[in-house]
Amino acid sequence: MQTQEVAIKPSLKVVMKSDTEMLDEVMVVAFGTAKKSAFTGSAKVVGTEKLEQSQVTNVTDALAGAVPGVTLTSNDGAPGSKSSIKIRGFSSINAKNDPLIIVDGAPYSGDINNINPNDVESMTVLKDAASNALYGARGANGVIIITTKRANMSGEAKVTFDAKWGANTRALQKYEVIDNPGMYYEMHYRAMNNYYKSTGMNDQAAWLEANKNLFGSNGGLGYNVYTVPDGQFLIGQNGKLNPNATLGRVVNYKGRDYLLTPDDWEDVGMRTGLRQEYNFSVSAANEKSSFYVSLGYLGNEGITEGSDLKRLTGRLKADYQAKKWLKIGGNMGYARFDSNSLSNNGTSSSTGNIWAFVTQMAPIYPAYVRNADGSIMVDNNGIGMMDYGSGINAGMQRPFIADANPILDNKLNTRNSEGNAINGNAFVDITPIEGLKVTFNGAFNLDETRHSYVYNPYYGQFDSTGGTVSKYHTRTYDYNLQQLVSYARSFGDNNFDILLGHEYYDYRYYELGASKSQMFSQGNKELDGAIIDGQGASSYKE
């Protein structure tokens, strides 16, 4: 139906008008195309205009809010992270619920992040059994058909270049929490004071006992970051911070002076990430041929150190009408990717999860280990020292989430995936008579990825083993062959379509990995930079 604007009145009479032009539009469906007027299934097309408005790294993220019945969820916001896609809800409790991805007519098993959204012309989402029945069991969770761009027939070459810059920041506002160290000490003092009163102590005794244990291990906070004159307590008998207390306290521990002063852990652990994207394309078409060439680069920094994605993509697509009855074409895509991720991207509340860690940290604890003058201490390896709450900082220990600092862990540890992906397809269309078409399609996808997981030998979980180095190489390869015979005719308002086809699909996955521990230094992050064999070399194939 046509979109209409209707003036607001006390009573309205609206007559829907048929949009015949829209009904004549051709949409991409399973193994071909169909007029919207003749299509009886449930499908939604997301076109170029919508895709260009969406600043996304993953092309399927453009479906969010654009297609009824499609839900996208993500457990982390890391650059290049993939969303979980559900079409019309869950279809199975135990089996996978991911939809089948089709790229230019062939099943796609590669990483969807390797497809530049700028190279996509449209996406068609097939949502019901009638529309995806031709894919059989593979299409039980729905089908997303991605069609890459081709040149529009204009007679002249079209050259485009666009550059986009943006910033990645935390989108959700923080909860209102106590961020004043003095107020935090006051509240904890009140809790301890009430406890001692409940044991039968009078006000004077409870006040003294609460102050004495405020920084101890028996229900205390472990750290005192205020300097208080000799003979005075941090909290007065009125339950308020001593007006003579000053923030920042120098203590001597094992012959060395330390400054204890609190930090805003979220400010220390988070950053504003830069997002930059550049796309260049050349296309041209005439009555017999067309070609499309593109190059794209994406640099996307996460909102914390150790999280980023760099991606270089290229695509070449061409077709040629060799004879009136013969058309040939091909499409080749390439992606070079390099991504770094955190050891825990937000799926748990463990001490390795920087998001959970910094939001739980009280405003009295230092993030850094500081000299008496306030400068950050540097260890023998040239690393700026951060507080793990384990006694490293002037002997102080946190009573909770001790021996942990995911901020420094993320700076020193490495979780890197880099590699190359290439995919392509070719087709031959033969039209011996009007309405009858014989099609031969061939497609392949090859993904080579090298994973490096390095955990530093100085701090954190693996300091006792001298650090660990793990390397994994994965290869995903598949190819698809299709032979299709179709016949389509229209008789007035009637449409007649018949399709006969055969498809062959082969998928291979290989993995090879090894790990070692006891690293020589943080600088050598290869297997020959460690001494002790950990997990023996392993391989896997399916």
C-alpha angles and dihedrals in degrees: 000000000000121000110244136188114222125191115239112254136160088259127021134203112192123184116196115228123209116241101217092176091059091047090057092054117114119231131191113251137163111319094347145353136298139187113257089232090059098041113101101179131085113267140144127205122211108198138200095273093059093044093052090053092054115083096204136147094205113052094216090060086073087073091070108116092352102088123049112232095023118113125189121193131176130189094202139025098220115144108269095013114150124235123227108245122209121183111202093344132287119341097184138024097211106018126072119282098198117126123240113262117216120188116192092337100314132093111261120213098169130099109290088216088071091069113085108227087216089066094055120098099183146344123215118198114204107201111173139052093255093058099042100033092109089066092057119199091350089067096048091109094046132269133256113200114199118197118193123218126274130184120278115232105258104129093235131080115258119212120191133179128176134176125196130188128186145152131244115216137156107285101193118072118239120255116254104265137160106276098165113094093208093053090048092054090048093053094047090047090054091053092051093042091053090049094053091047089053089058090059102267119143122237095267095048093045091050092052094045094047092051093047093052098035092102100027133099095255099085092316131127099246096226134073111192096174129088111224126186115257114276094022132102128228093238122047127219088263089064093248132120114273106261089219092059117108125199113250127048130205116211132178117228123176091342096311129104119231130187114219112202129146126249134203098249094198091054090049096046101039133063141176106259123213119231118195128173132179127185130183126180140170123196138168137169142181135174094289108029146019138187137189126192125180142173125192138180128192127186113182125175121198124227092259133047115269094037121099146116132216118187133177117189137181134182136187121188127172141158134186132199096218095174135002087260099034131068127171133183148158142201128201128184130186133187132185112193137182120179137172122200139180122258087241118026098188106290096118143027095239123133088255091064106093093195094056093038099056093044092053096047114108117233093247099068125094119232093199136047106236138195118235090266091057097255117133114258117242120212127220090273094057094254120142103240122238128191117259094180089238101112097278090112107069090313092295120146129196113231091219135035088010125173092030137109113157091180093069091035090058091049094050102033125074130216104171133165119185133162150110133278128191129180133172146161140194133198142192120202119195119188108184094169135008111287095011118102131176115198132190116192130183126181138170139183127199124183123180115185132176116201122199121190113181123174114193122246097223111057140016134018099345103038090104091059095044093251130296135246122202127181127188130179119197130186125191118189131170139157134194131203124192132185112187134178116188136175124192131176135164124212110188106294092351125093125197121194131169127177130189118182150158126205133189121193128182126184128188131181126186131183132183124179146164139174139198137183139207099063122209092219143340090251097065107067098170129099092256088060092070132064113207122064111233117175107011118240109289135188136193135190135182 
